[in-house]
Structures are given as structure tokens and as C-alpha cells.
Amino acid sequence: MLILASSFTDMFKYGVDRSQLHRHSPIVRCVVNKIDTLRQGSNLHANLWSMPAKINKVVIPAAGLGTRFLPATKAQPKEMLPLVDKPAIQYVVEEAVGAGLTDILIITGRGKRSIEDHFDRSFELEYYLERSGKLEALEQVRSIAQLGDIHYLRQGEPLGLGHAVLAAKRHVNFKPFAVMLADDIMDEGSKTLNDMLAVFSKYGRSIVALMEVSESEISSYGAVGVTPISKDLYSIKSVVEKPLPGEAPSCFAIMGRYIFTPEIFDALEKITPGRNGEIQLTDAIGSLIEHQEVIGFVLNAKRYDVGNKSDYLRATIEIALKREDLGESMRKVLLQLAQEQAVFEPSSSDMDSLPLPQPTPGTDFVKD
């Protein structure tokens, strides 16, 4: 019976060899015909055979050289650059843990030891804080080492994002997993990762976070061609890495949050190195969609690219403004800067030269 069940499983997964069907009994032929009908009738938007496995593993690539932030990153990882008083990578780890992803693999490289030190215990510091009566700071420091089960793996050579993800194959162990880029920081309270995990639970397919950008910006991202599934969900049909303006399949850009089925490793192993000799994750996604549907999930939260200097500064300011201990003082600083630089408030002569807007019929218009 077990052998027969195993055979039926293979038939559902891989199809039925009808040339051999006449050798079986009428009962077996009936069951096989039913399996074949189910298999052909199932579509890419529904996994009729099994429920998707629960995900608790996340891979965080952090082996990049951080050249956009030189000279600050000459002797320290870019992932350790602070946003107010926490390094960028801690925001990502906290987001992962908040979504239930507690088995964390950080892909590092040479010169990244401070990342490991940050998420480890610091007994000397804890001893000093306890003796000094700084109990709140002590609790903060201790909680960092208790965020999750964090592992580290050196990439060896910076051969691209795809190569970093491929390095996680043994740790992932043929299970679905998430990938989070440390450069992408989500707004506090974002449920993006939770929502993506919910989509995976429903469809059982790889999920890629998307954001609609302007046509002038799309050349800085991986762009996708899509067809709609439902609100905020799209089936990805093509992928182009940093297309030239006017050549992008759409204005949907890939962001730094992914959920992958284990088949992504097959795709990564088959593709050839692309630009600069690197293994591109976008190329692997393009290969994967030839065999398995990949779903695009449109971001519903604010996101900061802290690998970009302007966005890094903006993230720092906005995070500070939301803090109870810093918000009021930061507003005063920004107001003072605005008054000194006259950036946000035009001069009175400029105001006088501006045309007044016309009132909407049926409403009163009052000039301040």
C-alpha cells in the first residue's frame, strides 16, 4: 500500500505515463485518471497537493564592501552604521524576529566581525552597567543577544547577491526561507514581512517585494513584467536587472524582501555569472519563473534605502522624530535650521510674486 501511495504521489507531481496504463487494473486506471485530471486542472495559483511549510529561517546578506559610504566603511561594516543609536542591521533582525523568523543566518565577509560582536554578550560592559546602576541600558544590551538564534557564514568572495544566497543552501536544508537585505529598512510597525508570509501560506510560491517607482528611477533596480492576481499581488512574468530607461517591462522594482522555495538554489546553480562576474539573484528569479510561479507583493509601508546617503540621513531624521525622547528636540533643531537656511520658507518678496489660488465655487477662501 505504501509503495502504491508513493507511486500515486509521483504521478501527481510528475505526470502519468499513459503508454503503460493498460498494464494496471481498472481500479488503478480509475485512480490514475483522477490524479491526472487533478494535476492538469490545478493552476499555479493554488497548491492542491500539500500545505506550505512554516517558515522560520531568514538569510541576511551582509558581505558587501559598502563603497557608497567610503571612507566611513573603510574600517567598519556599512551594516553597523547607526540610525540614531542602533546599527542598521539590528532594525532588520528585529523585523525578522517580530515576524517569527528566529533562525537567522547572516552572510558576512572579511572585516565584518563587529556584526558578530554586536549580537553577542558583552560581559565586561554588562558588569560595568550593572555596577553603575544603569539598569535600563543593561537591559537593552542584554536583549540584543537574545533576539534570535543567529548564525554566521563567510561568503569568501563578494561575487554578488545570488552567490551570498546560494551560500545559505546547506543551512536552509531544502526548506522555504526568507531573504532580507540589510540596506532596506522598513518603517517601524511595518507588517510587510508578516503579509508576505501570509501570501506564501496561501499560495506556496516564492514571493518578491515590489514597489512602483518612476520611469527615471527604474534603471537603478531590478524591474519585473507582471500580470495581476489580486490587489497588491502580481504574477511575475519577466525580470530585468537595471534596465535602461524606456526598456523596463514595467515600473515595478524589486525591493529587499523575498520569500523563496528551495528551488531557487537550483536556479542559482544553473545560471552563469552576469555583470562584473557576479551571480545575480534577479537572473535566478528569471530562471525560476520558467518552472514555478513567482508572486510579486507590492509594499504597503514606507521603506528606506540606507545604502543611499540621502535616504540614510532621511531615515535617521524620521526615526528620531518618532522617538519620545528625541522627537521634540529634533523638531526644534529642524525648525531652527529651516529659519537659518531659509530652505522651507520662501522670502516675503517671493510670496508676493506668487499668484493666489482661486477659491472653489461654493467655498470661502481666506488668505493667511
C-alpha positions in Angstrom: 0.0 0.0 0.0 2.9 2.4 0.8 4.5 1.7 -2.5 1.3 2.3 -4.3 0.7 5.6 -2.4 4.3 6.6 -3.3 3.6 5.8 -6.9 0.4 7.9 -6.9 2.4 10.8 -5.3 5.0 10.7 -8.1 2.2 10.5 -10.7 0.6 13.7 -9.3 3.9 15.5 -9.2 5.4 14.4 -12.5 2.6 13.3 -14.6 1.2 10.0 -15.9 2.8 7.7 -18.5 -0.4 6.7 -20.3 1.5 4.3 -22.6 1.9 1.9 -19.6 -1.6 2.5 -18.2 -3.1 -0.6 -19.9 -1.0 -2.9 -17.7 -2.8 -1.8 -14.5 -6.1 -3.0 -13.1 -9.3 -1.0 -13.7 -9.2 0.4 -10.2 -5.7 1.7 -10.6 -6.5 3.2 -14.0 -9.5 5.0 -12.5 -7.4 6.5 -9.7 -4.7 7.4 -12.1 -7.1 9.2 -14.4 -8.5 11.1 -11.4 -5.0 12.1 -10.4 -4.1 13.2 -13.9 -7.3 15.3 -14.0 -6.5 17.0 -10.7 -2.9 17.6 -11.8 -3.9 19.2 -15.1 -6.7 21.1 -13.5 -4.5 22.6 -10.8 -3.1 26.0 -11.6 -0.1 28.0 -10.4 -2.2 30.0 -8.0 -3.1 27.0 -5.8 -1.1 24.3 -4.3 -3.6 21.4 -4.2 -1.1 18.7 -3.1 0.3 20.0 0.2 0.2 22.8 2.6 3.3 25.1 2.5 5.8 24.5 5.2 6.0 27.0 8.1 8.9 29.4 7.6 11.3 30.3 10.5 14.6 30.7 8.6 15.9 34.0 7.2 19.1 34.8 5.4 20.5 38.3 5.7 23.4 39.0 3.2 25.9 41.4 4.8 29.1 40.8 2.9 29.1 43.9 0.7 32.0 46.3 0.8 29.9 49.4 1.3 31.8 51.5 -1.2 29.0 54.1 -1.4 29.8 55.1 2.2 33.6 55.4 2.0 35.6 56.4 3.9 33.2 55.6 6.8 33.1 52.0 5.8 36.8 51.5 5.3 37.2 50.0 8.8 33.6 49.2 9.8 30.8 47.3 8.1 28.1 49.5 6.4 25.5 47.4 8.2 26.8 48.7 11.5 26.3 52.4 10.6 23.9 53.7 13.2 20.4 55.0 12.6 20.2 57.2 15.7 21.6 54.8 18.3 21.0 51.3 16.7 23.0 49.9 13.8 21.0 49.4 10.6 21.3 45.6 10.7 19.6 45.5 14.1 16.5 47.0 12.7 16.4 44.2 10.1 17.0 41.5 12.7 14.2 42.9 14.9 11.8 43.0 11.9 12.6 39.3 11.2 12.1 38.2 14.8 8.9 40.2 15.0 7.5 38.1 12.1 8.5 34.9 13.7 11.8 34.3 11.8 14.1 33.4 14.7 16.6 31.1 12.8 18.8 33.8 11.4 21.8 33.3 9.1 23.9 36.4 8.4 26.2 36.1 5.4 29.3 38.1 6.3 32.8 38.7 4.9 36.2 39.8 5.8 36.1 42.8 8.2 32.6 42.1 9.4 33.5 40.7 12.9 31.8 43.6 14.6 28.4 42.4 13.5 29.0 39.1 15.4 30.3 41.1 18.4 27.2 43.3 18.4 24.7 40.4 18.7 26.9 38.6 21.3 27.1 39.0 25.0 29.5 41.7 26.3 30.2 40.6 29.9 32.6 43.5 30.7 30.1 46.1 29.5 27.2 44.4 31.3 29.3 44.2 34.5 30.1 48.0 34.3 26.5 48.9 33.6 25.2 46.8 36.5 27.7 48.3 38.9 26.9 51.8 37.7 23.2 51.3 38.3 22.4 51.9 34.6 19.8 49.1 34.5 17.9 50.4 31.5 21.0 50.4 29.3 21.9 47.0 30.8 18.6 45.5 29.7 19.0 47.0 26.2 22.4 45.4 25.8 21.3 42.0 27.1 18.2 41.9 24.9 20.3 42.3 21.7 22.0 38.9 22.4 18.6 37.3 22.9 16.9 38.4 19.7 17.1 35.0 18.0 19.2 32.0 17.1 21.8 33.9 15.0 24.4 32.1 12.8 27.2 33.4 10.6 28.7 32.3 7.4 31.5 34.0 5.5 30.9 34.4 1.8 34.6 34.3 1.0 34.4 36.5 -2.2 31.9 39.2 -2.9 30.5 37.5 -6.0 27.1 39.0 -5.9 23.8 38.8 -4.0 22.9 35.5 -5.7 26.2 34.0 -4.6 25.5 35.1 -1.0 22.1 33.5 -1.0 23.5 30.3 -2.6 26.0 30.0 0.3 23.0 29.5 2.6 21.8 26.3 0.9 23.1 23.9 3.5 21.7 25.9 6.4 18.3 26.2 4.8 18.2 22.4 4.2 15.7 22.3 1.4 13.1 24.3 3.2 11.4 27.6 2.3 13.1 30.7 3.7 13.1 34.5 3.7 15.9 36.8 2.5 16.2 40.3 3.9 18.6 42.9 2.6 20.2 45.0 5.4 20.2 48.1 3.2 16.3 48.1 3.2 14.8 49.4 6.4 11.1 49.3 6.8 9.1 51.9 8.8 8.6 51.0 12.4 5.5 48.8 12.8 5.5 47.6 9.2 3.7 44.3 8.6 5.3 43.8 5.2 7.1 40.6 6.2 4.1 39.2 8.0 1.9 39.9 5.0 4.4 38.2 2.6 4.4 35.1 4.9 0.6 35.1 4.8 0.7 35.2 1.0 3.2 32.3 1.0 1.0 30.3 3.3 -1.9 30.7 0.8 0.0 30.1 -2.5 3.1 28.2 -1.6 5.2 30.1 -4.1 8.2 32.4 -4.0 7.3 36.0 -3.1 9.2 39.1 -4.1 8.6 42.5 -2.6 7.8 45.2 -5.2 7.5 49.0 -5.2 6.3 51.2 -8.1 8.9 53.8 -8.9 9.2 56.5 -11.6 10.5 55.6 -15.1 13.6 57.7 -14.4 14.4 55.6 -11.3 13.7 52.1 -12.6 17.2 51.8 -14.1 18.6 51.6 -10.5 16.6 48.5 -9.7 15.7 45.0 -10.9 12.4 45.5 -12.9 9.7 43.0 -13.5 7.0 42.3 -16.0 3.7 41.3 -14.3 0.1 40.3 -14.7 -2.4 41.0 -11.8 -3.6 38.3 -9.5 -5.5 40.4 -6.9 -5.0 43.6 -5.0 -1.3 44.2 -4.4 -0.4 40.8 -5.8 1.1 40.1 -9.3 2.4 37.1 -11.1 5.9 37.9 -12.3 6.5 37.0 -15.9 9.9 38.6 -16.6 12.9 40.1 -14.7 15.4 42.6 -16.0 18.4 43.8 -13.9 18.8 47.6 -14.0 17.2 48.2 -17.4 17.9 51.2 -19.5 15.3 54.0 -19.4 12.4 53.1 -21.7 13.4 49.4 -21.8 11.9 48.3 -18.4 8.9 45.8 -18.6 7.1 47.9 -16.0 7.8 50.4 -13.3 7.6 47.8 -10.6 11.0 47.5 -8.9 12.3 44.6 -6.8 12.9 45.6 -3.1 14.9 43.9 -0.4 12.4 41.4 1.0 12.0 37.9 -0.5 10.5 34.5 0.4 11.9 31.6 -1.6 11.0 28.0 -2.1 14.1 25.7 -2.1 14.0 25.6 -5.9 15.8 29.0 -6.0 19.0 27.1 -5.3 18.6 25.0 -8.4 18.2 28.2 -10.4 21.3 29.8 -8.7 23.4 26.9 -9.5 22.4 26.8 -13.2 22.8 30.5 -14.1 26.1 31.9 -15.4 27.8 34.9 -13.8 26.4 38.2 -15.1 27.6 41.8 -14.9 31.0 42.1 -13.2 31.3 38.3 -12.9 28.7 38.3 -10.2 25.9 35.8 -9.7 22.8 37.9 -9.8 19.7 37.0 -7.7 17.5 38.6 -10.4 18.8 36.2 -13.0 18.0 33.3 -10.7 14.4 34.6 -10.3 14.1 34.9 -14.0 15.2 31.3 -14.3 12.8 30.2 -11.6 9.7 31.6 -13.2 10.3 29.3 -16.2 9.4 26.4 -13.9 7.4 27.8 -11.0 5.3 30.9 -10.5 6.9 33.7 -8.6 4.5 36.3 -7.0 5.1 40.0 -6.6 3.9 41.7 -3.4 3.5 45.4 -3.6 4.9 47.1 -0.5 2.4 48.8 1.8 4.8 50.6 4.1 7.5 53.3 4.0 10.9 52.0 3.2 14.4 53.5 3.4 17.4 52.6 1.3 20.1 53.2 3.8 22.7 52.3 1.3 21.9 55.7 -0.2 23.3 58.7 1.6 20.2 60.9 1.2 17.9 58.1 2.3 20.2 57.2 5.2 20.0 60.8 6.5 16.3 60.9 6.0 15.8 57.6 7.9 17.9 58.9 10.8 15.8 62.1 11.0 12.4 60.5 10.7 13.3 57.8 13.2 14.5 60.4 15.7 11.3 62.5 15.2 9.2 59.5 16.2 11.1 58.9 19.4 9.6 60.2 22.6 13.0 61.1 24.0 14.2 62.9 20.8 11.2 64.0 18.8 10.6 67.4 20.4 14.2 68.4 20.5 14.7 67.3 16.8 11.7 69.4 15.7 13.3 72.4 17.3 16.6 71.7 15.6 14.9 71.3 12.2 12.9 74.5 12.7 16.0 76.4 13.6 17.8 75.0 10.5 14.9 76.0 8.3 14.9 79.5 9.6 18.7 79.8 9.3 18.9 78.4 5.8 15.5 79.7 4.5 15.1 76.3 2.8 11.5 75.6 3.7 10.1 79.1 3.9 10.3 81.5 0.8 11.0 85.2 1.4 8.1 87.6 1.6 9.0 89.1 -1.8 8.8 85.6 -3.3 5.4 85.1 -1.7 4.1 88.4 -3.1 5.0 87.4 -6.6 3.1 84.1 -6.4 -0.4 84.0 -7.9 -3.2 83.4 -5.4 -5.2 80.2 -5.9 -8.8 80.7 -6.9 -11.5 79.6 -4.5 -13.6 76.6 -5.3 -17.2 77.7 -6.2 -19.4 77.5 -3.1 -16.5 77.8 -0.6 -14.8 80.7 1.1 -11.2 81.4 0.5 -9.2 83.2 3.2 -5.6 84.3 2.8 -3.5 83.6 5.9 
